[in-house]
Amino acid sequence: MGMQDKFNEAKDKVSDSAGDMKDKAEDLYNKAKESPMGDKMDEYADKAKDMAQDALGKIKGDKGA
């Protein structure tokens, strides 16, 4: 087995693993959305995103601009 074959095999394994993790994450997300707190999840995610953007703006010196 040549180096190219080994590289392609490793790349395929990583791609498969990433796909599996994505599927599991989507499954967990969907289960969480169906839970009693699921309707609040998007609200909390939006708030966290806004807070992170504000913090990055302050670090960069934009101060909300």
N, C-alpha and C positions, 0 to 999 in steps of 0.2 A: 504494500500500500504506500503510495507516494505521499509527499507532503500536502499536495493539493487535495487528495482524497481525504486525508486526516482533517484538514481545515474544513472541507465541506461537511464532513460528518459532525464535527464539533459545532459548526454553524447551524446545522439542522437540529441538533439537540437543544441548543440555546433557543432557537426559534420555537420549537415544540414546547419547551418549558415556559417561555414567555406567553405563548398562546394559552397554555393550561392555567397560568396564573391570572391572565386576563379573564378567562371564563369563570374562574373561581371568584374573582373580585366582583364581576358582574352579578353572579349568583348571590353573593353576600349583600351587595347593594340592593338588589331586588327584594331580598328577604327583609332587609332593614326598612325599605320603603313601605312594605306591607305591615310593619309593626305599628303599634299605637303612636309611636313618636315619629313615624315615617314622614308625616306631613310637615313636621318641623325641621327635618333634616336639610332640606334645600335652603330654608331660611338661615339656619346656622352656618351652612357652607358659604352662603353669600356674605354673611357677616364676617366670617373668618377671612374670606378673600379680600373684602374691603379693608379690614384691619391690616392684613399683610401688605396690600398695596400702599396704604397710608404710611406704614412703617418703612417700606422701601423708598417712598418718596422723601421721607424725612432723612433717611440715610444718604440719599443722593443729593439732598439739599433742595429738592423741588418744593417742599412745604405745601403739598396739596395741589400743585399746579398741574 
